[in-house]
Amino acid sequence: MTDTDNSVVIERSFDAPVELIWQMWADPEHFKAWYGPMGASIPVANMDVRVGGKRHICMEMETPNGQMQMWFVGEFTAVDPHSKLSYTDAMSDADGNVMSPESMGMPANHPESTEVIVELEEADGGTKMTMTHVGVPAGSPGAMGWGMALDKLEAHVAAR
């Protein structure tokens, strides 16, 4: 059951086939090209896209104090090609060990693991995508990051 009070839900429409939007989420090279907020790059995207498959992502950003890396791990919980993809997401170290929210400077009530659910459907000759990140409240910095990432996704799709 999705906790809609503690979730960011974003719908986007693309003038592109469902198969292409699926690849943006499932193919590591496509994923690296758009994921993360503006200014972030993804040097590592290891993704075994199958139920039970693992994911290990590195996001890099420039800060006033120099380059910062953030690592994330998770497991794919649903893989229905061209329709639905979901995975758990937790902050980790570079070796893939999950880190507590407190060790990352987050509030103690921040969940250690969240869930991302991507649903795709054909609509008006293109694709309607609904992305839900359970555990990231609407209006939070994480929600704003998703907005920027999905803007980058739209630009990446448009450039193809």
C-alpha angles and dihedrals in degrees: 000000000000117000097220092184090061099038139086112223119190126180122197133175122213131195088224136090121271089245091062095047089049089055090053088064101032105040112075094214093053091043091053090053096063113012120114135032124300110296094026125115129195111220093169128040111161107176128170096189103204132095105285091017118134131236127201117183132181120201120192127196136172113240131179086262095052135267117347127197125202121189127202133188133187148142130251109245100177130023116176103159114238091001118054138007125174133173142168118247129202134162113252144167122261090272092057098255110147112243125211117250090241092057088055094052094257125135116273091245092057109114116250090219132025133185130236118202121189119189122186131190136169112254131169093343092309138061134286112205126193115191118190122185107193112206095030110095121222110260094028124122088256091056091050089050090055090052090054093044092052090049086056089048090054091050092048091051092046091052092057 
